[in-house]
Amino acid sequence: MTIRPTFLWGASTSAFQIEGAAHLDGRADSIWDVYLRAPGRVSHNDTAETACDHYHRYAADVALMRDLGLNAYRFSVAWPRLLPQGRGAANEAGLAFYDRLIDALLAAEIEPWLCLYHWDLPQALEALGGWQNRDIAGWFADYAALVARRYGDRVKRFATFNEPCVFTLFGYGLGWHAPGIADRAALHKAIHHVNLGHGRAVDVLRRDVAGASIGAIHNRQPCYPASDSAEDAAAALRLAAYWNDAFPFPQAFACYPPELQEAVAPYIAAGDMAQIARPVDWFGLNHYSPHYVKAGSNLMGASFGPPPAEVPRSAIGWPVVPEAFRDTLLDIHSRFRLPIYVLENGTAANDIVDASGSIQDDGRIGYLKAYTTAMEQAIAAGADVRGYFVWSLLDNFEWGAGYSQRFGIVYVDRATQRRIPKASARWYSNMIAAHRASDDPAGRHNRAEE
Ligand code: IFM
């Protein structure tokens, strides 16, 4: 058995994707609320006004996690719920919601992992330029301080950003996500200011939370050329620089990857790189699949190509290649030399409620088995992986795909909000129990130690 007794088995979610209560108790618009108001941007013009109604159903959702045997849960706090204008006056009703959630998690012996930013920027800050405005590094640090002071007595695990490569590239570079900007300069400013915000927030969390364990969550995916052509090979290197290295490199090594250096240089001020490269405690990895890259005409000169015909794909069309996960874990281990937490892995599937009212999602079980086996192979080969969080606990609002893609191990009936654990939830729960039984015959509850 390669998994240590202290290993964390968890699930991840994000505020915008599950909470709902979009305009309740003082929460103001995020960029996603505004973006979704324009018709045609999202499958079926879905919105996240109600999402999974987790804002009201959090206690039952925590009970569900406890029943599955999870010992960790990653969630994000909604900046526009805590600071409706992004800065200035805090919203006590919003703060109190996460008090309730955190207290419920602790009572259920589930370790809270709090992510500060999972894409829901307050619209009031976007009106000031959002991530293009250098001042946002300070606004983000002030928001981090509010969160640290309020929850730092009970929460020790903090992530600064979730998948910064995705929300900067899709939101400011390609215009596929909120705020819908497609501009070269906007993208490179956003990249640098997010990195700066990360470093500033790390300082604040260290200062204000005794025993804080801090990291950022990066989406790393091998970028394979889609063909043997020299053009596709060069495109794959360019995409890898944006997708894999634009954040981990400056945060770990105080420099941008060479492919980005010239484009970001105009926005770097004296002292920035040292401010960005603050030591962190772990590397958060989100991984689903590799990319197959073609030369293209967008600002990266690279586009996402289809995988070779023989590579299986999930319901959302993503290639299923467990070896790429194993290789990614080993690559992170050798480059960054940090404990690794897998903070997202999972798959969308075409889940159907059968006549007996259950969901037999064998495809998802197959994916999870293959990927957790690949993780064990990476651990056996030396990668210091300390936790695995499935994406996601619940079927939720899947950004541009709205509710058309189901990633949960728990089915959510959109009309009634009823939760039905899928067969994959039972499989995950049994797998966790089997690990615990073999690691800890006395039945003590395992918590992570670093
Ligand atoms: O739903 C998203 C999540 O918000 C970020 N990582 C990928 C997931 C699946 O697309």
Residues whose N, C-alpha, C, O or C-beta is under 5 A from the ligand:
A	BS01	IFM	none
